[in-house]
Amino acid sequence: MRSYTSCLLIVACALCAFAQVTTSRLDGTVTDPQGAYVIGAEIRVLNVNTGQSFQNKTDERGYWVIPSMSTGMYKVSVSLQGFKTATADNVKIDAGVPATVNTMLELGSLTETVEVSSGAELLQTATATVTSTLVGRQLHELPFTSRNITELIVT
């Protein structure tokens, strides 16, 4: 009976490990000064820490999405011929929390650049889910009355 309980505990821990989310989605819409959708705008996303870059283009509704982005800080650039390049710095991606970067392109040439320093929206309105990313130091400093593994899993 004791081995059955041990096996059950190991399976439960394995399922908890699979349930951990370490990525999130980055999306947004691109519009022109009149509010019309910009089709075919080139989206470039650069991970500031690792230098990894992603590219995408907007669809017929001006929408773009890059799924499965790892946590970190990103820089998003939007460009299209006939418009100024728009850049959003300090876009933070947290695990399980989708980030949205909506951009308005101004008329101009490709040599002109518009810098947006606000980054992604801080308020996540897509779902009622509340998540947080814990780093190793935070896990080490969590106050437990006992050093029981089930208490950590519940947390």
Secondary structure as UniProt FT lines:
FT   HELIX           2..18
FT   STRAND          23..31
FT   TURN            33..34
FT   STRAND          42..47
FT   TURN            48..50
FT   STRAND          53..57
FT   TURN            60..61
FT   STRAND          63..70
FT   STRAND          72..79
FT   TURN            81..82
FT   STRAND          85..94
FT   TURN            95..96
FT   STRAND          99..100
FT   STRAND          103..104
FT   TURN            110..111
FT   STRAND          113..116
FT   HELIX           136..140
FT   HELIX           149..154
//
